[in-house]
Amino acid sequence: MGSPRLVDDTERRARLARRHALAPGHRAADPVGATRSVVVLHSTEPATVHLSVHARVDGVTRADVSAAMETERSLVKQLAMRRTLFVFPRDLLPAAWGSAASRTAGSERARLHRDLVAAGVATDPERWLTEVGGDVLGALDDAPEGLTMTELRAVVPTIDVRADLGSSQLNPGRILTLLGAEARVVRGANTTHWRVFRPRWRTTGSWLGEVPDPLTTAEGYAELVRRWLARFGPGTETDLVWWLGATKGAVRAALAEVGAVEVAVPAGGGAVAPAYVLPDDVDPAPAIEPWAALLPVLDPTAMGWKERGFHLGPHAPAVFDRNGNAGTTAWWDGRVVGCWVQDDDGTVAVRLLQDVPAQGRAALRQEAGRLTGWLAGERVGTVYPSPAMRCDPGDLTYPVLRA
């Protein structure tokens, strides 16, 4: 048996361009397609969902994205991998509920047990959570359109627990976080604008109608790994352990279940590392014409691998914060080449971190114009600005690009 096929960085970037719906001619048809192109969308910051979809769907509106989440409910917010809030395609929820979300819920419940005792709220935290959780579900059953957190605190005052425990904070949101991770409640309609998320909480049944059973843990992880490999493969075991927030054992079992095929990827200094693709995805991917994209904070294309050198190069310290959160990113031909910010008037400005050829600068200006027009003067803030986003533009080596 020969050595595993080498999938070089150029091919990996070509795969990314097509599969993540970023290159012109390969964009998605709608918000659901955009989400599927990267498995799930990060939703820690609400604006990220809309901006990630905009980057991948021509002509999409904010109303289109909101309709997919709130009217059609084909996209659903769910706390899952790495205790992160994502937007899932509806059909992928049972896999998450049985695996990554369940793991997160177990950790959340254990932390709440500890903190409820430390704060003097309960001596039997499991009994307390059972009673309060039942009260919350009962209150939501009595409110067909759901309740905001403020309304829930008024109806179920026992959830309004607060304590500063130094390393953690006890607050009513954590009870809803646990119930959400356990798929007992969901974040329903937003009560404010697209850049801020203040939902009405709903029971899962009232929001989704028919609620499918969770997959088993093994089945759930296998399905998540299958979806991830289809969009992000080839990827390493390290990539998958990080993305799933799972153990090596769970990842290895899932790779075996989906029949993953080992290939090799460059690992720096002429070395290679083992990586995996699906069994029907072993053939080389064709080249693609150069393309440009402007992606938001925490976009899955920037965040989706742990080992990102093939697209990030030396720019990690500039475009990621110290906690590993990606700021905005500007892409040319499959590489991160800078970030983007908005001027005081809302115009999008691209800050380059390396030299880009004239064709690339023109394409990035075009994308800046497309995004500026879509935002229509609305400014998008973030709690995760990268060093490149925060720096004085006068300190930049390369020109700032505007439409």
C-alpha positions in Angstrom: 0.0 0.0 0.0 1.4 3.4 -1.0 1.8 6.5 1.0 -1.2 8.6 1.7 -1.9 11.2 -1.0 -0.5 14.7 -0.3 -3.2 17.4 -0.4 -1.1 20.5 -0.7 -2.0 24.0 0.5 -3.1 25.2 -2.9 -5.6 22.3 -3.3 -6.9 22.9 0.3 -7.5 26.6 -0.6 -9.3 25.6 -3.8 -11.5 23.2 -1.8 -12.3 26.0 0.7 -13.3 28.4 -2.1 -15.9 26.1 -3.5 -17.2 24.3 -0.5 -17.5 27.4 1.7 -19.5 29.1 -1.1 -17.0 32.0 -1.2 -15.8 32.1 -4.8 -18.1 33.8 -7.4 -20.0 31.1 -9.3 -19.9 28.9 -6.2 -22.0 30.9 -3.8 -25.1 29.5 -2.1 -28.7 30.0 -3.1 -30.1 31.0 0.3 -29.3 31.3 4.0 -29.7 27.5 4.6 -27.3 26.7 1.8 -24.8 29.2 3.2 -25.0 27.6 6.6 -24.6 24.1 5.2 -21.6 25.2 3.3 -19.7 25.6 6.6 -21.8 23.0 8.6 -23.0 25.6 11.1 -22.7 29.4 11.6 -21.1 31.0 14.6 -23.8 33.0 16.5 -21.9 34.3 19.5 -22.3 37.7 18.0 -25.7 38.0 16.2 -24.5 40.1 13.3 -22.0 37.4 12.4 -24.9 35.2 11.1 -26.2 37.8 8.7 -22.7 38.9 7.6 -21.6 35.3 7.0 -24.6 34.6 4.9 -24.2 37.9 3.0 -20.6 36.8 2.0 -22.0 33.6 0.6 -25.3 34.5 -1.0 -25.7 37.1 -3.8 -28.6 39.5 -3.3 -29.6 38.2 0.2 -31.3 40.6 2.5 -31.4 40.8 6.3 -35.1 39.9 6.1 -34.2 36.7 4.3 -31.8 35.6 7.0 -34.3 36.5 9.8 -37.1 34.6 8.0 -35.0 31.4 7.8 -34.5 31.6 11.6 -37.8 32.9 12.7 -40.5 32.2 10.1 -39.4 29.1 8.3 -37.3 27.9 11.3 -35.1 26.1 8.9 -32.1 27.5 10.9 -32.1 27.1 14.6 -29.8 28.5 17.3 -28.3 25.8 19.5 -25.5 25.8 22.1 -23.2 22.9 21.2 -19.5 22.5 20.4 -17.1 24.2 22.8 -20.0 25.8 24.7 -20.5 28.0 21.7 -23.8 29.2 20.3 -24.3 28.2 16.6 -27.0 28.4 14.0 -27.7 24.8 12.8 -29.6 23.6 9.8 -32.7 22.1 11.4 -32.0 18.5 10.3 -28.6 18.5 12.0 -30.1 19.2 15.5 -30.6 15.6 16.5 -26.9 14.9 15.9 -25.9 17.8 18.1 -28.4 17.0 20.8 -27.0 13.5 21.2 -23.3 14.5 21.2 -21.8 18.0 21.4 -24.8 19.7 23.0 -25.2 16.8 25.5 -21.6 17.1 26.5 -21.9 20.9 26.9 -25.1 20.4 29.0 -23.3 17.9 31.3 -20.5 20.4 31.9 -23.0 23.2 32.5 -25.1 21.2 34.9 -22.0 20.3 36.9 -20.8 23.9 37.1 -24.3 25.0 38.1 -24.4 22.4 40.9 -21.1 23.8 42.3 -22.1 27.4 42.0 -25.6 27.0 43.4 -24.0 25.4 46.5 -21.2 28.0 46.8 -23.7 30.9 46.5 -25.9 29.4 49.2 -28.9 29.1 46.8 -29.4 25.3 47.2 -28.0 22.5 49.3 -29.5 20.0 46.8 -28.8 21.7 43.5 -30.1 18.9 41.3 -33.5 19.1 43.0 -33.4 22.9 42.8 -32.7 22.7 39.1 -35.4 20.2 38.4 -38.0 22.3 40.2 -36.9 25.6 38.6 -36.6 24.0 35.2 -40.1 22.7 35.5 -41.4 26.1 36.5 -39.7 27.7 33.4 -41.1 25.1 31.0 -44.6 25.6 32.6 -44.4 29.3 32.2 -43.3 29.0 28.5 -46.1 26.5 27.9 -48.5 29.2 29.1 -47.1 31.8 26.8 -47.6 30.7 23.1 -45.4 33.5 21.8 -42.6 32.9 24.3 -41.1 35.1 27.0 -38.1 37.3 27.1 -35.7 36.9 30.0 -37.2 39.9 31.8 -40.6 38.4 31.4 -39.4 35.0 32.6 -37.9 36.5 35.7 -41.2 38.2 36.6 -43.2 35.0 36.1 -40.6 32.6 37.6 -38.7 34.7 40.2 -36.8 31.7 41.5 -34.5 31.8 38.5 -33.4 35.4 39.4 -30.3 34.2 41.3 -27.1 36.3 41.2 -23.8 35.9 42.8 -20.2 36.9 42.0 -18.1 33.8 42.7 -14.9 35.2 41.5 -14.1 32.7 38.8 -17.7 32.5 37.7 -20.9 34.5 37.8 -24.2 33.0 38.9 -27.2 34.6 37.0 -30.6 33.6 35.6 -29.2 33.3 32.1 -27.2 30.2 33.1 -30.4 28.3 33.8 -31.7 29.1 30.4 -28.3 28.2 28.9 -28.6 24.8 30.5 -32.1 24.2 29.3 -31.1 25.3 25.9 -28.1 22.9 25.8 -30.4 20.1 26.9 -32.8 21.0 23.9 -35.7 21.7 26.3 -35.9 25.4 25.2 -34.8 27.3 22.2 -34.1 30.9 21.4 -37.1 32.1 19.4 -37.9 35.4 17.8 -35.6 38.3 18.2 -37.2 41.3 19.9 -34.7 43.9 18.6 -32.6 44.6 15.5 -30.3 42.2 13.6 -27.1 43.3 15.3 -28.4 42.6 18.8 -30.1 39.4 20.0 -32.7 39.5 22.7 -34.9 36.5 22.1 -38.2 35.3 23.3 -37.6 31.9 24.8 -39.8 29.1 23.6 -40.1 25.4 24.5 -38.5 23.3 21.8 -41.8 21.7 20.9 -43.6 24.9 20.5 -40.9 26.3 18.2 -40.2 23.3 16.1 -43.5 21.4 16.2 -42.4 17.8 15.9 -39.2 17.3 17.9 -37.1 14.3 16.6 -35.3 12.1 19.1 -31.6 12.8 19.6 -29.2 10.5 18.0 -27.0 8.4 20.2 -23.7 9.9 21.2 -21.7 7.8 18.7 -24.2 8.5 15.9 -24.3 12.2 16.7 -20.5 12.6 16.6 -20.3 10.6 13.4 -22.8 12.8 11.6 -21.1 16.0 12.8 -17.7 14.6 11.6 -19.2 13.5 8.3 -20.6 17.0 7.7 -17.3 18.7 8.8 -15.1 16.5 6.6 -17.4 17.2 3.6 -16.8 20.9 4.0 -13.5 21.3 5.8 -11.6 18.1 4.8 -8.9 17.3 4.7 -8.6 18.0 8.4 -6.4 16.6 11.2 -7.5 14.8 14.4 -6.4 18.0 16.2 -8.7 20.0 14.1 -11.7 17.8 14.9 -11.0 17.5 18.6 -10.9 21.3 18.8 -13.9 21.9 16.5 -16.1 19.4 18.3 -14.8 20.1 21.8 -14.7 16.4 22.1 -12.2 13.7 23.2 -9.7 12.0 20.9 -11.5 8.8 21.5 -14.8 10.2 20.3 -13.1 11.7 17.2 -11.3 8.5 16.4 -14.5 6.4 16.7 -16.4 8.9 14.5 -13.6 8.8 11.8 -13.8 5.0 11.8 -17.6 5.1 11.6 -17.7 7.4 8.5 -14.9 5.4 6.9 -12.5 8.4 6.7 -9.5 8.0 4.4 -6.1 9.1 5.5 -4.3 11.7 3.4 -1.3 13.9 4.2 -1.2 17.7 4.5 1.9 20.0 4.8 3.0 20.5 8.4 5.8 23.1 7.8 9.5 22.6 7.3 8.9 20.0 4.6 7.1 17.7 7.0 3.7 16.3 6.5 0.9 15.3 8.9 -1.9 12.8 8.7 -5.3 14.2 7.8 -8.7 12.8 6.8 -11.3 13.0 4.0 -14.5 11.2 3.3 -14.1 7.9 1.3 -15.8 9.5 -1.8 -13.6 12.6 -1.6 -10.1 11.3 -2.3 -9.6 12.6 -5.8 -7.7 15.9 -6.3 -9.8 19.0 -6.5 -9.3 21.2 -9.6 -7.8 24.7 -9.4 -10.0 27.8 -9.2 -9.8 31.3 -10.3 -8.5 33.8 -7.7 -11.3 35.3 -5.5 -11.8 37.8 -2.8 -14.0 37.8 0.3 -14.7 39.9 3.4 -15.7 37.7 6.4 -17.1 38.8 9.7 -15.8 38.2 13.3 -15.9 34.5 14.1 -16.8 33.4 10.6 -16.5 29.6 10.3 -14.0 29.7 7.5 -11.5 31.5 9.7 -12.4 29.5 12.8 -13.1 26.0 11.4 -9.7 24.5 11.8 -7.3 24.5 14.8 -4.3 24.2 12.5 -4.9 27.2 10.1 -1.5 27.8 8.6 -2.5 26.9 5.0 -4.8 29.9 4.8 -3.7 32.1 7.7 0.1 32.1 7.2 1.9 34.4 9.7 -1.2 36.6 10.4 -2.6 34.8 13.5 -1.4 37.4 16.0 -2.9 40.2 14.0 -6.3 38.8 13.2 -7.0 36.6 16.3 -7.3 37.8 19.8 -5.5 36.2 22.8 -8.4 33.8 23.4 -8.4 32.5 19.9 -11.3 34.5 18.5 -11.1 35.6 14.9 -11.7 39.2 14.1 -12.9 40.3 10.6 -10.8 38.8 7.8 -10.0 39.9 4.2 -9.2 37.1 1.8 -7.5 36.9 -1.5 -7.1 33.7 -3.4 -7.7 31.5 -0.4 -5.4 33.3 2.0 -6.1 35.8 4.8 -4.4 39.0 3.7 -5.9 41.5 6.2 -9.0 42.6 8.0 -11.8 45.1 7.5 -13.3 47.8 9.6 -15.9 50.6 9.0 -15.1 54.3 8.8 -17.1 56.8 10.8 -19.6 57.0 7.9 -20.0 53.3 7.7 -17.8 52.8 4.6 -15.9 49.5 4.7 -12.2 49.8 4.6 -9.8 46.9 4.0 -6.6 46.9 6.0 -3.9 44.8 4.3 -1.3 42.9 6.2 0.7 41.9 3.2 1.3 42.9 -0.4 -1.6 41.9 -2.7 -1.4 42.1 -6.6 -3.4 44.7 -8.5 -6.1 42.1 -9.4 -6.5 41.3 -5.7 -6.7 44.9 -4.6 -9.4 45.6 -7.2 -11.4 42.5 -6.1 -11.1 43.5 -2.5 -12.3 47.0 -3.3 -15.3 45.5 -5.1 -16.1 43.4 -2.1 -15.8 46.5 0.2 -18.2 48.3 -2.0 -20.7 45.3 -2.0 -20.5 45.1 1.8 -20.7 48.9 2.3 -23.9 49.0 0.1 -25.4 46.1 2.0 -24.8 47.7 5.4 -26.3 50.9 4.2 -24.6 53.0 6.9 -25.3 50.7 9.8 -22.3 50.1 11.9 -21.4 46.7 13.3 -19.6 46.6 16.6 -17.8 43.7 18.2 -16.5 42.5 21.6 -13.8 40.6 19.7 -11.7 43.2 17.8 -8.4 41.9 16.6 -5.1 43.8 17.0 -5.3 44.6 13.2 -8.8 46.1 13.7 -7.7 48.1 16.7 -4.5 49.5 15.4 -3.9 53.1 14.2 -4.3 53.0 10.4 -1.3 55.3 10.2 0.9 52.4 11.5 0.0 50.1 8.6 2.6 49.2 6.1 0.3 48.5 3.3 -2.5 50.8 1.8 -6.1 50.8 3.1 -8.5 49.8 0.4 -11.9 51.4 -0.1 -14.5 51.0 -2.8 
